[in-house]
Each structure stands twice: as structure tokens, then as C-alpha cells.
Amino acid sequence: MYMLTLIAGGVTDRSARSSASSKVKMAQCMPANCTVVSLHYFPSPATADQERIRTISYNDKGQMITISGPFDPLQLCCKIRCMGGKVIKDIQIKQPQPPPPPPPPTSTCNKDIEELKMRTDYLLRICVGNNNDIERLKQQVDHLLEQERSCADLKRAIDQLEVKMAELQRLSSQKRTEDQSKQIIPSLGGCSGGCSTTVPCYPGCRGDMMLRGYSRCHGHCGSPYCGICRCYESCQLREEDTSAACSLM
């Protein structure tokens, strides 16, 4: 809202002031010794024929008349100067107050960011091979809390980070699956002698039979279950306890 302050040149003749202010409809109500007129306006296009004056208020003590409405202050100043002549000594225009700052991001955005931080902490615990990528991702999440951005912008940034996080989690899950598949190796219960990386776990003992690399289990025929299995991977011997049976892990 602009304020126009019109300072009169000390003219006390009512008819002179009336001619200067007739355009703004103040002639019949102007105080006898008025020296200041202020006009408030709300920004809006105004035509030459319509100044859109809404209210006129008077302050006898301060010798001020306030005019409010969505009019063009510069255009009205020119008209008042032309009509008032020497009655108007000076006109001052004050700039409107700046709009209030936008509200801070809502708590919903902060909650989403906190959930992202929890997910990055979880990924750091389970994704050993991608720790550097996750650390960078975590720094980006922390940086969101420091930015003064609208909630809509934060939402878009959160969505992008969630896509990156899902991709890291997928790659980590794929890597864990590959690591587990490497540990699935053929085993032969309690057997000695030569080894083969292609021999599956022998389901039971069948005497001295040697077939596709099978060798004797416990040296005799008996139970198909073995308490201690010796497993072979690239002819490297290791032991593990399989309480159920010599079955494929």
C-alpha cells in the first residue's frame, strides 16, 4: 500500500482547496486548516476515468486526509497537482511494506528427511562394499536440513535421494546373494581320498562303491546322515557341522 502525502502551501481559502481536491471528493468535508493529505492505495490497474477511491478519512489534529483504494498513485498525483496548482507545495510517496517471509518447511518434510537419515544409517551397516557412496548420500541428506527451501523443493530432493538409496540397496542385495552362492559347495560326509569340485553331497553310504568321484563314507554302508561333513571347494578342505544331514546348503 503506497502513501501519498500532499503538503499544502498554507492556503486557507476553502474554495481554493476545494478545486484542488474535487477530483478525490473532499471538497465538502475538508478541515479549514488542512495542510497534509495522504493517499493509500492497493496496487491495481486504474483507468484515467476511474481512480477507485474506496474510503476517505480525516484527522483534524494531524491535519491529514487519508484516501484508500486500488488507484494509481502517480496518476492521481498528476491530477491533483494540475487541479491544485500552488495549493500543493509537495507530494511524498512512501513505498509499501514488503510482504512477509514465506513460512518455514513443514514438519512433514523434516520427518521425511529424518527417515532418510535412518535408512542411510541402516545401509551403512549392511552395505560394506558401497560405504563411500552411502557416506556421500548421507551428507546430501544432512545438507537438506540446512537449506531454506520450500517444502515442494525438499520433496523433489527427497524423492531423488530415495531413488539413489533404492539403487544402492538393490546393488548391495545382489552382492550379498553372489557372496552366498559362492559358499554353496559340494560336500562328502567323512570321506577321505581324492576330491572333486563337481561331486555333490553323497546321500548315503553304499559300501566300497566309487562312482563319479564318490568315496566311502565311514568306511562302510550305513546311515545316509553324517554328523561331520568334510566339504571341498577347489580341493581345499574345511569342516562344518551339519546337524540335519549332508545336504546342499
Backbone torsions as a table, in degrees:
resi	resn	phi	psi	omega
1	MET	NA	120.7	177.2
2	TYR	-81.6	155.6	173.1
3	MET	-124.0	123.8	174.6
4	LEU	-101.8	123.3	177.0
5	THR	-110.6	116.0	-179.4
6	LEU	-105.4	118.4	-179.5
7	ILE	-103.6	119.7	-177.7
8	ALA	-78.4	158.8	-178.3
9	GLY	-91.6	30.4	175.7
10	GLY	82.5	14.6	179.2
11	VAL	-75.5	128.0	-179.4
12	THR	-107.5	-5.9	179.9
13	ASP	-71.4	120.5	-174.6
14	ARG	-63.3	-36.7	-178.5
15	SER	-66.6	-35.1	178.3
16	ALA	-66.6	-42.9	179.1
17	ARG	-68.0	-33.3	179.4
18	SER	-63.7	-40.3	179.5
19	SER	-67.4	-31.3	-179.8
20	ALA	-75.6	-24.2	-173.3
21	SER	-116.9	7.4	-176.7
22	SER	-63.2	-30.9	-178.8
23	LYS	-63.6	-30.1	-178.9
24	VAL	-104.1	15.7	170.0
25	LYS	62.2	45.2	179.6
26	MET	-113.2	1.2	-168.7
27	ALA	-59.6	-45.4	-172.3
28	GLN	-79.7	-10.6	-173.7
29	CYS	-121.4	1.0	-173.7
30	MET	-68.8	133.3	176.3
31	PRO	-61.1	156.1	-174.1
32	ALA	-64.8	-37.1	-175.4
33	ASN	-112.9	32.3	-177.4
34	CYS	-66.9	131.7	178.4
35	THR	-122.2	-14.2	-176.2
36	VAL	-130.3	135.7	173.9
37	VAL	-128.3	127.4	177.0
38	SER	-117.0	140.2	-178.5
39	LEU	-122.5	124.7	176.5
40	HIS	-103.3	139.1	178.8
41	TYR	-141.5	153.4	176.4
42	PHE	-103.9	125.7	-174.5
43	PRO	-53.3	123.1	178.6
44	SER	-170.2	144.1	178.4
45	PRO	-63.6	135.6	179.8
46	ALA	-124.1	140.9	178.5
47	THR	-85.7	168.4	179.7
48	ALA	-67.6	-25.9	-176.2
49	ASP	-93.8	-10.0	-174.1
50	GLN	-138.5	114.7	-179.4
51	GLU	-92.6	-9.7	174.6
52	ARG	58.5	48.0	176.2
53	ILE	-79.6	125.8	-176.6
54	ARG	-99.2	-48.8	-177.4
55	THR	-135.1	150.4	174.8
56	ILE	-131.3	122.9	178.8
57	SER	-124.3	153.7	-174.1
58	TYR	-125.3	141.5	175.6
59	ASN	-126.9	98.1	-176.5
60	ASP	-64.9	-39.0	-176.7
61	LYS	-66.1	-43.9	179.6
62	GLY	-88.1	1.2	-178.9
63	GLN	51.1	52.2	-176.6
64	MET	-132.6	140.0	172.2
65	ILE	-118.6	127.5	-177.9
66	THR	-110.6	126.5	179.1
67	ILE	-116.0	128.1	-177.3
68	SER	-120.5	147.2	176.6
69	GLY	155.9	167.8	-178.6
70	PRO	-84.2	58.7	-178.7
71	PHE	-104.1	170.4	177.1
72	ASP	-88.3	112.5	-174.7
73	PRO	-65.4	-38.0	-179.0
74	LEU	-66.9	-40.6	179.9
75	GLN	-65.9	-40.4	179.7
76	LEU	-68.3	-36.2	176.9
77	CYS	-59.5	-44.8	-179.4
78	CYS	-61.4	-41.4	-178.7
79	LYS	-67.7	-41.6	-179.6
80	ILE	-66.4	-40.3	178.3
81	ARG	-62.6	-43.5	-179.1
82	CYS	-65.0	-38.2	-176.7
83	MET	-83.5	-29.3	-176.1
84	GLY	-89.6	-28.4	-179.7
85	GLY	62.6	-128.3	-177.3
86	LYS	-75.2	-7.7	177.0
87	VAL	-63.6	-34.5	-179.1
88	ILE	-92.4	115.0	-179.8
89	LYS	-87.0	-37.8	-176.5
90	ASP	-157.6	151.5	175.3
91	ILE	-130.4	129.0	179.2
92	GLN	-119.9	134.0	178.3
93	ILE	-114.8	123.6	177.7
94	LYS	-100.6	136.2	-179.1
95	GLN	-68.8	150.1	178.9
96	PRO	-69.6	160.6	177.6
97	GLN	-67.3	140.8	178.2
98	PRO	-65.7	151.6	179.3
99	PRO	-66.8	155.3	179.1
100	PRO	-66.0	152.3	179.5
101	PRO	-65.9	154.1	179.0
102	PRO	-65.3	152.5	-180.0
103	PRO	-67.1	154.0	178.5
104	PRO	-67.0	162.7	177.7
105	PRO	-55.0	142.8	-178.2
106	THR	-69.7	163.9	-178.9
107	SER	-65.3	-23.2	179.1
108	THR	-61.7	-42.0	178.9
109	CYS	-64.7	-43.9	179.2
110	ASN	-61.8	-36.9	178.6
111	LYS	-65.4	-41.8	178.2
112	ASP	-62.8	-39.2	179.4
113	ILE	-66.4	-39.8	178.3
114	GLU	-63.4	-38.3	177.3
115	GLU	-64.9	-37.7	176.5
116	LEU	-62.7	-40.2	179.0
117	LYS	-62.8	-40.2	178.1
118	MET	-63.9	-38.9	-180.0
119	ARG	-68.2	-37.5	178.0
120	THR	-67.4	-36.8	176.2
121	ASP	-62.4	-39.9	178.5
122	TYR	-65.8	-42.4	179.6
123	LEU	-64.1	-34.7	178.5
124	LEU	-63.7	-30.2	-179.7
125	ARG	-77.9	-32.2	-172.8
126	ILE	-105.2	-19.2	-175.4
127	CYS	-108.1	83.7	-176.1
128	VAL	-70.5	-39.4	-174.4
129	GLY	-71.9	-17.2	-176.1
130	ASN	-117.1	29.9	-175.0
131	ASN	-61.1	-37.9	-179.1
132	ASN	-63.8	-42.6	178.8
133	ASP	-64.6	-40.0	-178.4
134	ILE	-69.9	-36.4	177.2
135	GLU	-62.0	-42.3	177.4
136	ARG	-64.2	-39.3	178.4
137	LEU	-63.8	-39.9	179.5
138	LYS	-65.8	-38.1	177.7
139	GLN	-64.1	-37.4	177.8
140	GLN	-65.9	-38.2	178.1
141	VAL	-65.0	-44.8	178.4
142	ASP	-62.0	-34.0	-178.4
143	HIS	-67.8	-27.1	179.1
144	LEU	-61.9	-37.5	-178.1
145	LEU	-68.4	-22.3	-177.5
146	GLU	-89.0	-10.0	-175.1
147	GLN	-92.4	140.3	175.2
148	GLU	-95.9	86.1	-177.8
149	ARG	-127.4	161.0	178.3
150	SER	-69.1	160.2	-178.2
151	CYS	-64.0	-34.2	179.3
152	ALA	-64.1	-42.1	177.7
153	ASP	-64.9	-40.9	178.8
154	LEU	-63.3	-39.2	179.3
155	LYS	-61.0	-42.8	179.3
156	ARG	-64.3	-41.1	178.4
157	ALA	-65.4	-39.0	179.0
158	ILE	-64.2	-42.7	179.7
159	ASP	-61.1	-40.7	179.1
160	GLN	-64.8	-41.0	179.0
161	LEU	-67.6	-35.0	178.6
162	GLU	-64.9	-36.8	177.5
163	VAL	-63.6	-45.3	178.5
164	LYS	-62.6	-40.2	-178.7
165	MET	-66.0	-41.1	178.3
166	ALA	-64.0	-37.1	178.4
167	GLU	-66.3	-42.3	177.1
168	LEU	-63.2	-40.5	179.9
169	GLN	-66.0	-37.6	178.8
170	ARG	-65.6	-45.1	179.2
171	LEU	-63.2	-38.9	179.7
172	SER	-66.5	-41.8	178.5
173	SER	-63.7	-39.4	178.1
174	GLN	-64.2	-39.6	180.0
175	LYS	-66.4	-41.3	178.7
176	ARG	-63.8	-37.4	178.4
177	THR	-64.1	-41.1	178.0
178	GLU	-65.0	-40.1	179.1
179	ASP	-64.3	-39.6	179.6
180	GLN	-68.3	-36.7	-179.2
181	SER	-66.7	-29.0	177.9
182	LYS	-69.1	-24.3	-178.6
183	GLN	-83.8	-11.6	178.2
184	ILE	-80.6	102.3	-173.6
185	ILE	-126.0	155.2	177.5
186	PRO	-68.8	145.1	179.6
187	SER	-133.6	150.6	-179.1
188	LEU	-133.0	117.7	-169.6
189	GLY	-66.4	114.9	171.2
190	GLY	57.7	25.5	-174.4
191	CYS	-98.2	155.3	178.3
192	SER	-123.7	-177.2	179.0
193	GLY	94.8	-154.0	-176.6
194	GLY	-69.2	159.0	-179.2
195	CYS	-125.1	158.2	179.4
196	SER	-144.6	135.5	-179.5
197	THR	-76.5	-8.0	-179.0
198	THR	-102.9	-1.6	-175.7
199	VAL	-79.0	124.5	175.6
200	PRO	-77.1	172.0	178.7
201	CYS	-66.8	127.4	-176.7
202	TYR	-71.7	123.7	-174.0
203	PRO	-72.2	-15.0	-179.7
204	GLY	-174.1	178.9	-178.4
205	CYS	-100.7	132.3	-179.9
206	ARG	-132.0	61.9	174.4
207	GLY	64.7	-140.3	-177.2
208	ASP	-93.1	18.1	-173.5
209	MET	-66.5	133.2	175.9
210	MET	-119.6	111.4	-176.1
211	LEU	-139.9	121.4	179.4
212	ARG	52.1	37.6	177.2
213	GLY	92.7	-1.8	178.2
214	TYR	-68.4	138.6	173.4
215	SER	-124.0	175.1	-172.0
216	ARG	-68.4	141.4	175.5
217	CYS	-103.9	118.1	-178.0
218	HIS	61.9	10.9	176.3
219	GLY	76.5	6.8	179.9
220	HIS	-157.6	172.6	176.1
221	CYS	-82.4	141.2	-179.0
222	GLY	-177.2	-144.4	-174.6
223	SER	-63.8	143.8	176.5
224	PRO	-77.2	-5.0	-178.9
225	TYR	-99.1	139.6	-178.8
226	CYS	-122.3	129.2	-178.8
227	GLY	-72.6	-43.6	178.6
228	ILE	-119.2	120.7	178.9
229	CYS	-105.2	140.7	171.8
230	ARG	-103.2	118.8	-174.1
231	CYS	-104.5	145.6	-175.4
232	TYR	-118.6	132.8	173.6
233	GLU	-139.9	110.9	-176.0
234	SER	54.3	41.2	178.2
235	CYS	60.0	31.4	173.1
236	GLN	-111.5	122.1	-171.5
237	LEU	-87.4	133.8	170.7
238	ARG	-147.9	160.9	-177.9
239	GLU	-113.9	147.1	172.1
240	GLU	-149.7	153.9	-178.0
241	ASP	-92.4	117.9	174.1
242	THR	-117.4	96.9	-174.1
243	SER	-69.6	-27.9	-177.3
244	ALA	-78.5	-57.4	-178.0
245	ALA	-174.9	173.6	172.2
246	CYS	-81.2	82.6	-177.2
247	SER	-120.7	162.8	-178.2
248	LEU	-69.4	126.8	-178.1
249	MET	-81.1	NA	NA
